[in-house]
Amino acid sequence: MKVFDHPESINLRLGRYESDNQLSYFTTSIGVGLDADVAETVNQKRKQHRFINSGNRRSIYMKTTFQKIIRGKTKNLSLNVDGSCIKMNNTWLVTVNRLPYFGICLPIAPKASWTQQDFVVTTVNSLSRWLLLLLLPTILIGQHSRLKSVNEYRGSVITIEADTRLTFQTDGTTGRAKRLKINSSNRKQTFIR
């Protein structure tokens, strides 16, 4: 059995973000809201050695997602995409993607591509928690962007701000900040596919 018949290397331009005057990089996505809250809880459980195998990890991820939707709170944010400011109330999620997938291979930003210079920003707001639960299956097949409460934007410089410190996630790692400034960097990472 051959692992790679025709391996192809990809030079992916990394995203760069600044939070609380600290500069860092990400490969696939950065986000606030539901995805960050889920990542924070799953990471805490991972540190407590509650994971046995990848199947168990997926079930914990899905269970945590349902719990965060049922008990979670929406956020009030300000989103700026290339100079256009958008006030967002009752926001469940803002994710900035370089690649289409996050988490357990959910196509949250189906139009994102590693070959493009800009990011795809996906937002979910003004949606009841019960409708959000019904939205989940549409994410699995990449059809959620057709819904009224889901918006997509393209941009190269994105700022997310809130009045209080928010949990954010970058490629599954979490942190806290009141303001995130996101743009492309000249730094590249090589991947084999």
Order of alpha helices (4+ residues) and beta strands (2+ residues): beta-beta-beta-alpha-alpha-beta-beta-beta-alpha-beta-beta-beta
